[in-house]
């Protein structure tokens, strides 16, 4: 993972998920819910693109929007969590 923006562009995600991959690395999802969640994820998406961070935007069933990162090292997961948990 490249350098994340110094300050996240808005409130934290409604849900954060981390899971192990067979490679010994990790996946991380930051999910935002509903119409307001869509606007929040757009702000995060723009900041991440400006910073050159690779991610995938996933539209979830039930109105959620997820920023998916990975595969990440444990150190990269730590950096990502610091960006979303404040």
Secondary structure by P-SEA (a helix, b strand, c coil): ccccccccccccccbbbbbbcccccbbbbbbbbcaaaaaaaaaaaaaaaaabbbbbbbbccccccccccccccaaaaaaaaaaccc
